[in-house]
């Protein structure tokens, strides 16, 4: 079969467009704010062997290792699946994420031939477990909710009212109506993917579509190898740390060695801390995704972006010690996996900064600041949850983005109107940028923010987890560090400070304050233009006192101003 570059480009764009359309349908038909508004979900197409063909531009940590659970499903059933059947899994120990991320794979048959799968993954507000939304003290995943191994269901029978899966959800989940609506949205998204691929088959023929699926992955592999070849050969090491754990204030180290040789990269996490009896362990799929994403982000962006599929990851090999916090042995709890996943992500970026010092940005406030408020209402729970982003690191071209979700998560902030409409016990009181929180540099780090929720009724609980509450993100190429985050509750004129992993009973009238930090700067602060400094002052992003302290070059322009 002859493959030409023009048609290859058409198919790459078509595969990506199908995944994006799946994502749009999922977002528009979901019930929960965490999916509908915050976009904590992803969609992809996979081939008959379980290899990723295309990904929607949603959440990298969910997508880059999606072939692992897909292949686990195929292994379990010997590659056998019939039209009308689907795979469902949320198992962290076969390549999944945490239990709240349920993945559904729907087969795509062209006649009697299995062509591939449409896959969707979404974060569900509750899947059982010890507490609504988050079981802070979980030591094993059994305490965190129901686990679906690689399971096969009949789409019509088991998902019908009173079918097997319907009964599982409505008998075990605290918010079954919302969860069921979100699961139906995933099925609808997969159906869109199935139909669109079959339209391509009808137009171009089955052999052509299969051929270009393989060609798309080969193209991304060639592009990734070429990008890696631009990195100087060598072994680059780095270390980062999770702030602490629930039961211990000692940092948890994540160590990495990145070895570049020609067109390949080998990543080794030897020396990383062992797994712990808390919910901070990182399943292997999350570690893989974090590593892949860091490398891809460091090497390609914008017009140079490489189509995301299985081919991108072929030149990269990863070793993660079994029994470490980045590859735990079951049944270790993994709910707050992103604390460690982001430290692995930052460690890889820090290692690559040594090889490409003029290219890689300062570290952003890379932490999943996950915050939730729950209340028992009549016969069902109301569970609000969102991820709040901080400042990104300054980069060689511009300042870091202000108040934006970190790269692995890529969620949107939940609109205030949606929060208050769906959860009437919450009133948003404050949401604003925090000046002086970005690290100094020729290009400063992005600013952090503060978000405050007033509790209007009794019987509400706060849960949350984050990181970077002790160690600010580092700058690079001479840039300064960013700033840290904080959790607290304001009650009767006093501030109750909370740890970075917390659950706290609230009273009517309490104000929950969530602070997220700013990113590290890039380049020597002495090289920052006076115009940029003055612009920050005009916009209130920098105070005069901080500007004079960090950027002496602006002093002649601030004569007579109060500091």
VOGU-3710 file (C-alpha; in Angstrom, 3 decimals, decimal comma):
1> xxxxxxxxxx> 0,000/0,000/0,000  1,386/3,381/-1,026  1,141/6,079/1,636  1,540/9,700/0,594  2,312/12,646/2,911  -0,736/14,694/1,955  -3,210/11,917/2,698  -1,302/11,114/5,896  -1,817/14,683/7,062  -5,522/14,424/6,236
11> xxxxxxxxxx> -5,879/11,254/8,311  -3,862/12,596/11,256  -6,134/15,633/11,331  -9,230/13,449/10,946  -8,244/11,129/13,804  -7,577/14,131/16,039  -10,861/15,751/15,048  -12,771/12,594/15,966  -11,198/12,520/19,444  -11,970/16,218/19,899
21> xxxxxxxxxx> -15,599/15,750/18,835  -15,905/12,904/21,319  -14,665/15,270/24,010  -17,126/18,000/23,070  -20,033/15,555/23,290  -18,851/14,271/26,656  -18,542/17,786/28,088  -21,913/18,937/26,794  -23,844/15,920/28,036  -22,155/15,373/31,436
31> xxxxxxxxxx> -24,053/16,130/34,642  -21,360/16,957/37,232  -19,541/20,294/37,332  -16,181/18,518/37,591  -16,711/17,193/34,064  -19,220/19,615/32,531  -17,414/22,777/33,653  -13,926/21,815/34,828  -13,354/19,302/31,974  -11,834/16,555/34,132
41> xxxxxxxxxx> -12,151/13,981/31,374  -10,435/12,822/28,203  -11,164/10,945/24,989  -9,035/8,942/22,593  -9,049/6,510/19,701  -7,088/3,256/19,911  -6,372/0,602/17,313  -7,203/-3,116/17,469  -4,017/-3,785/19,462  -4,821/-1,107/22,048
51> xxxxxxxxxx> -2,348/1,483/20,768  -3,306/5,167/20,989  -4,086/6,654/17,569  -5,199/10,111/18,668  -6,018/12,033/21,839  -8,281/14,966/22,517  -6,379/17,896/23,997  -7,719/17,417/27,490  -5,770/15,905/30,406  -2,287/14,513/29,659
61> xxxxxxxxxx> -1,991/12,417/32,824  -5,157/10,525/31,884  -4,282/9,997/28,246  -0,610/9,324/27,642  -0,706/5,856/29,210  -4,247/4,885/28,171  -2,927/2,001/26,108  -1,951/0,190/29,351  -5,508/-0,503/30,624  -6,702/-1,072/27,069
71> xxxxxxxxxx> -4,119/-3,788/26,531  -4,934/-5,278/29,944  -8,558/-5,652/28,858  -7,496/-7,309/25,616  -5,175/-9,721/27,455  -7,816/-10,739/29,953  -10,340/-11,656/27,284  -7,893/-12,935/24,699  -8,703/-10,025/22,428  -12,301/-11,229/22,183
81> xxxxxxxxxx> -15,135/-8,734/22,263  -18,425/-8,647/20,389  -20,409/-5,762/18,950  -22,552/-4,357/21,739  -20,018/-5,194/24,449  -17,791/-2,680/26,225  -14,824/-2,741/28,591  -14,989/-0,809/31,879  -12,072/-0,303/34,266  -10,706/2,040/36,904
91> xxxxxxxxxx> -8,017/-0,298/38,216  -4,819/1,592/39,149  -2,844/-1,640/39,005  -3,437/-2,457/35,340  -2,392/0,980/34,062  -5,311/3,078/35,311  -5,213/6,244/37,379  -7,018/6,549/40,714  -10,348/4,819/41,283  -12,396/7,945/40,587
101> xxxxxxxxxx> -11,228/7,899/36,949  -13,479/5,370/35,220  -12,496/4,376/31,680  -14,892/2,940/29,112  -13,675/1,349/25,869  -16,223/0,744/23,104  -15,199/-1,474/20,152  -15,331/-0,259/16,580  -16,247/-3,024/14,147  -16,095/-2,595/10,393
111> xxxxxxxxxx> -18,325/-5,471/9,397  -16,982/-8,424/11,374  -13,467/-7,002/11,728  -12,370/-5,239/14,908  -10,781/-1,976/13,793  -10,168/-0,352/17,143  -11,751/1,286/20,170  -13,236/4,598/21,186  -12,145/5,343/24,739  -13,220/7,899/27,332
121> xxxxxxxxxx> -12,068/8,481/30,882  -13,714/10,796/33,400  -13,380/11,717/37,046  -16,494/10,781/39,002  -17,436/12,680/42,146  -17,904/9,571/44,280  -17,457/5,833/43,815  -18,091/4,694/47,352  -15,316/4,345/49,908  -14,963/5,545/53,465
131> xxxxxxxxxx> -15,976/9,188/53,014  -17,782/11,361/50,495  -15,410/12,657/47,827  -12,157/11,716/49,578  -11,081/9,180/52,212  -8,195/11,065/53,781  -6,978/8,254/56,019  -7,079/5,475/53,424  -4,179/3,029/53,617  -5,463/0,653/50,930
141> xxxxxxxxxx> -7,500/1,200/47,774  -10,282/-0,932/49,280  -11,058/2,072/51,494  -11,163/4,487/48,550  -14,109/3,033/46,645  -15,137/0,290/44,250  -12,539/-1,120/41,893  -13,461/-2,370/38,448  -10,775/-4,614/37,058  -10,746/-5,179/33,296
151> xxxxxxxxxx> -14,477/-5,916/33,095  -16,676/-6,639/30,091  -20,345/-5,669/29,998  -23,214/-5,809/27,553  -23,966/-2,220/26,608  -27,744/-2,605/26,325  -28,495/-5,125/29,062  -26,055/-4,233/31,838  -26,432/-0,450/31,470  -30,228/-0,534/31,213
161> xxxxxxxxxx> -32,308/0,453/34,222  -31,941/-2,325/36,807  -29,126/-3,879/34,783  -25,974/-5,088/36,531  -23,912/-1,922/36,206  -26,922/0,290/36,878  -27,477/-1,531/40,171  -23,791/-1,317/41,100  -23,792/2,457/40,717  -27,133/3,095/42,397
171> xxxxxxxxxx> -26,383/0,771/45,310  -22,844/1,906/46,127  -22,237/5,509/45,020  -23,250/8,494/47,146  -24,342/10,628/44,178  -25,724/7,976/41,801  -27,881/10,261/39,657  -24,985/12,537/38,786  -22,596/9,627/38,308  -25,021/7,741/36,088
181> xxxxxxxxxx> -25,489/10,816/33,933  -21,728/11,172/33,559  -21,334/7,497/32,614  -24,041/7,874/29,966  -22,142/10,886/28,628  -19,021/8,722/28,280  -20,961/6,094/26,350  -22,400/8,792/24,076  -18,920/10,181/23,418  -17,655/6,722/22,496
191> xxxxxxxxxx> -20,556/6,237/20,124  -19,581/9,436/18,322  -16,051/8,093/17,903  -17,326/4,782/16,562  -19,587/6,435/13,989  -16,947/8,880/12,764  -14,337/6,163/12,201  -16,862/4,083/10,279  -17,576/7,133/8,111  -13,863/7,228/7,269
201> xxxxxxxxxx> -13,994/3,515/6,416  -16,992/4,067/4,160  -15,214/6,904/2,376  -11,688/5,483/2,053  -12,013/1,734/2,633  -10,909/-0,437/5,537  -7,348/-1,218/4,316  -6,623/2,478/3,793  -7,873/3,526/7,232  -5,891/0,738/8,932
211> xxxxxxxxxx> -2,797/1,642/6,970  -2,923/5,281/7,960  -3,543/4,433/11,600  -0,145/2,767/11,629  1,391/5,510/9,513  0,204/8,204/11,936  2,013/6,489/14,818  5,153/5,999/12,709  5,124/9,696/11,775  4,952/10,784/15,430
221> xxxxxxxxxx> 7,774/8,388/16,281  10,003/9,909/13,585  9,231/13,423/14,822  9,932/12,512/18,439  13,217/10,822/17,573  14,306/13,916/15,651  13,448/16,136/18,631  15,361/13,913/21,053  18,376/13,932/18,746  18,716/17,694/19,354
231> xxxxxxxxxx> 19,430/17,103/23,053  23,139/16,682/23,893  23,905/13,092/24,830  24,466/12,612/28,533  23,085/11,555/31,879  21,156/14,227/33,746  19,951/13,778/37,314  17,489/15,680/39,474  15,421/15,408/42,641  12,172/16,890/43,888
241> xxxxxxxxxx> 10,067/16,171/46,951  6,472/15,884/48,056  6,091/18,363/50,947  5,094/15,792/53,536  2,550/13,093/54,307  -0,456/13,051/56,615  1,405/11,227/59,359  4,916/12,611/58,859  6,311/16,088/58,148  9,411/14,740/56,405
251> xxxxxxxxxx> 9,660/15,367/52,633  9,197/12,397/50,311  12,009/12,402/47,701  11,502/11,665/44,014  14,810/11,015/42,230  15,398/10,621/38,514  18,197/10,068/36,035  17,493/10,951/32,394  19,910/9,405/29,929  19,922/10,738/26,382
261> xxxxxxxxxx> 21,602/8,659/23,721  21,101/9,543/20,079  17,388/9,374/19,290  16,345/7,705/22,549  15,735/8,651/26,171  15,902/6,325/29,148  14,366/7,529/32,420  15,247/5,796/35,698  13,572/6,629/39,026  15,996/4,566/41,135
271> xxxxxxxxxx> 16,441/6,042/44,602  12,867/7,292/44,836  11,154/6,869/48,202  9,331/3,609/48,939  5,541/3,426/48,900  3,713/4,614/51,993  0,618/3,546/53,896  -1,293/6,640/52,787  -3,196/7,828/49,726  -0,208/9,553/48,083
281> xxxxxxxxxx> 1,105/6,574/46,091  1,329/6,985/42,326  0,202/4,085/40,115  2,535/3,177/37,292  0,211/4,534/34,588  0,334/7,990/36,190  4,132/7,833/36,452  4,412/6,909/32,785  2,046/9,696/31,717  3,888/12,269/33,836
291> xxxxxxxxxx> 7,222/11,267/32,346  5,984/11,200/28,758  4,277/14,568/29,202  7,350/16,247/30,689  9,538/15,113/27,800  6,997/16,033/25,145  6,368/19,434/26,743  10,104/20,162/26,947  10,793/19,240/23,338  7,797/20,346/21,320
301> xxxxxxxxxx> 5,114/23,027/21,447  3,037/25,328/19,255  3,631/24,843/15,538  6,253/22,186/16,364  3,769/20,039/18,280  3,939/16,336/17,490  0,600/14,529/17,052  -0,065/12,738/20,335  -0,283/8,987/19,837  1,536/5,784/20,697
311> xxxxxxxxxx> 4,391/6,606/18,356  5,505/9,535/20,531  6,421/7,182/23,344  8,335/4,502/21,438  11,760/6,209/21,777  11,291/6,538/25,564  11,947/3,768/28,091  11,164/4,084/31,780  12,349/2,122/34,829  10,433/2,584/38,072
321> xxxxxxxxxx> 11,410/0,478/41,118  8,577/-1,812/42,169  7,441/-0,970/45,666  8,405/2,681/45,322  5,906/5,507/45,719  5,877/5,801/41,897  5,156/2,089/41,333  3,484/0,763/44,472  2,492/-2,794/45,171  -1,240/-3,310/45,664
331> xxxxxxxxxx> -3,330/-2,643/47,631  -1,649/0,723/48,301  -4,024/3,712/48,277  -3,582/6,118/45,342  -6,338/8,756/45,574  -3,944/11,741/45,815  -1,547/10,360/43,227  -1,033/13,759/41,599  1,115/15,041/44,479  3,798/12,525/43,531
341> xxxxxxxxxx> 3,035/12,563/39,811  3,810/16,279/39,639  7,046/15,816/41,554  8,081/13,181/38,989  7,062/15,610/36,232  9,121/18,430/37,784  12,106/16,166/38,424  12,232/15,164/34,746  11,915/18,814/33,655  14,674/19,830/36,076
351> xxxxxxxxxx> 16,952/17,126/34,686  16,294/18,260/31,121  16,970/21,897/32,111  20,603/20,874/32,537  20,716/19,747/28,929  18,614/22,600/27,504  19,069/25,533/29,907  17,957/28,199/27,457  14,858/26,334/26,352  12,949/24,951/29,331
361> xxxxxxxxxx> 10,750/27,140/31,498  11,008/27,638/35,228  8,850/25,296/37,255  5,264/26,326/37,676  3,062/25,783/40,718  2,709/22,201/39,575  0,304/20,751/42,092  -3,179/19,364/41,916  -4,925/21,655/44,355  -8,052/19,554/44,663
371> xxxxxxxxxx> -10,728/21,058/46,877  -14,188/19,760/47,682  -17,213/20,536/49,834  -19,767/17,851/50,652  -23,172/17,807/52,305  -25,779/15,132/52,880  -29,030/16,430/51,343  -32,172/14,331/51,841  -31,484/10,902/50,320  -28,317/11,820/48,408
381> xxxxxxxxxx> -25,025/13,645/48,851  -24,173/16,906/47,165  -20,480/16,704/46,328  -18,602/19,672/44,898  -15,023/19,198/43,731  -12,638/21,241/41,602  -8,957/21,646/40,759  -7,432/25,101/41,142  -4,342/26,102/39,188  -1,504/28,436/40,137
391> xxxxxxxxxx> 1,134/30,354/38,212  3,205/28,782/35,454  6,946/29,228/35,175  8,483/32,030/33,160  9,930/30,831/29,868  12,456/32,062/27,295  9,802/34,032/25,379  7,375/35,454/27,946  6,142/35,588/31,506  4,453/32,531/32,938
401> xxxxxxxxxx> 0,674/32,304/32,700  -1,228/33,567/35,717  -3,593/31,332/37,671  -3,847/28,433/35,211  -4,218/24,744/35,953  -0,956/22,845/35,838  0,047/21,000/32,638  -0,758/17,411/33,631  -4,271/18,320/34,764  -5,299/20,997/32,265
411> xxxxxxxxxx> -8,723/21,504/33,868  -10,745/24,705/33,750  -11,750/26,599/36,852  -15,407/25,989/37,678  -17,546/29,081/36,948  -18,924/30,633/40,126  -22,477/30,598/38,767  -22,316/26,853/38,139  -21,027/26,177/41,658  -23,747/28,171/43,357
421> xxxxxxxxxx> -26,505/26,791/41,125  -25,593/23,132/41,641  -24,537/23,468/45,295  -26,748/26,017/47,092  -24,861/25,640/50,379  -21,845/27,432/48,825  -21,407/31,159/48,138  -18,237/32,289/46,384  -16,846/35,332/48,178  -13,488/35,933/46,550
431> xxxxxxxxxx> -11,409/34,913/43,562  -8,452/37,042/42,581  -4,799/37,129/41,605  -2,228/37,544/44,365  0,403/40,184/43,524  4,114/39,481/44,062  3,657/35,689/43,969  5,495/35,009/40,692  9,233/34,393/40,837  11,456/37,213/39,619
441> xxxxxxxxxx> 13,251/36,899/36,301  13,784/38,339/32,863  10,409/36,688/32,398  8,670/36,406/35,770  6,641/33,475/36,965  2,872/33,569/36,657  0,854/34,727/39,643  -1,006/32,559/42,107  -4,494/33,247/43,391  -6,851/33,071/46,344
451> xxxxxxxxxx> -10,337/31,547/46,245  -12,812/31,789/49,120  -16,038/29,834/49,663  -18,610/30,857/52,275  -20,552/28,005/53,849  -24,260/28,870/54,026  -25,537/25,810/55,894  -24,464/23,408/58,609  -23,470/19,813/57,912  -20,777/20,648/55,346
461> xxxxxxxxxx> -17,295/19,114/55,218  -14,196/20,385/53,457  -11,707/18,022/51,879  -8,620/18,877/49,919  -5,106/17,918/48,993  -2,267/19,789/47,373  1,488/20,179/47,475  4,012/23,025/47,231  2,810/24,326/50,602  6,398/24,088/51,910
471> xxxxxxxxxx> 8,707/24,143/48,887  8,127/26,828/46,255  8,681/26,001/42,572  12,224/26,771/41,454  13,172/29,261/38,783  15,681/28,511/36,051  18,481/30,262/34,144  18,897/32,655/37,088  15,201/33,184/37,789  13,816/33,345/41,313
481> xxxxxxxxxx> 11,547/30,858/43,051  7,786/31,185/42,960  5,569/31,025/46,052  3,765/28,444/48,163  0,093/27,637/48,710  -2,054/27,348/51,841  -5,386/26,047/53,143  -7,298/27,721/55,975  -10,760/28,299/57,439  -11,836/31,711/58,735
491> xxxxxxxxxx> -14,214/31,364/61,698  -15,362/34,035/64,150  -12,507/36,360/63,264  -9,808/33,702/63,644  -7,900/31,794/60,958  -7,625/28,026/61,353  -4,614/26,885/59,333  -4,900/23,450/57,751  -2,274/21,061/56,356  -1,942/20,505/52,628
501> xxxxxxxxxx> -3,829/17,195/52,898  -6,899/17,812/55,018  -10,497/17,059/55,905  -12,357/19,489/58,169  -15,907/19,821/59,489  -17,382/23,252/58,772  -19,996/25,459/60,415  -22,501/27,801/58,868  -20,739/31,109/58,227  -17,242/29,629/57,848
511> xxxxxxxxxx> -15,080/30,971/55,042  -12,803/28,444/53,329  -9,665/30,098/51,954  -7,548/28,326/49,309  -4,267/29,944/48,261  -2,293/28,631/45,293  1,218/29,847/44,606  3,028/31,413/41,679  5,565/29,956/39,269  9,334/30,288/39,135
521> xxxxxxxxxx> 11,020/32,953/37,020  13,199/32,519/33,950  16,456/34,397/33,427  18,295/37,048/35,414  15,900/39,599/36,985  18,370/42,328/35,971  17,472/41,574/32,351  13,757/42,275/32,811  12,671/45,261/30,774  11,586/48,380/32,621
531> xxxxxxxxxx> 8,474/48,472/30,434  7,427/45,013/31,653  7,979/46,010/35,285  5,941/49,183/34,900  3,159/47,258/33,179  2,971/44,878/36,154  2,788/47,874/38,489  -0,039/49,450/36,493  -1,987/46,173/36,531  -1,431/45,584/40,242
541> xxxxxxxxxx> 0,543/42,384/39,644  3,595/43,790/41,409  3,793/46,116/44,382  6,232/49,058/44,251  8,125/47,686/47,252  8,640/44,294/45,622  9,550/45,874/42,296  12,295/47,979/43,898  13,622/45,000/45,834  13,692/42,580/42,917
551> xxxxxxxxxx> 14,359/44,934/39,989  16,699/47,839/40,901  16,640/48,968/37,268  13,151/50,374/37,785  14,151/52,692/40,648  14,626/55,857/38,497  11,095/55,401/37,186  9,517/55,146/40,633  10,963/58,300/42,148  8,523/59,847/44,583
561> xxx> 6,160/56,819/44,660  5,148/55,364/48,010  6,502/51,859/48,594
//
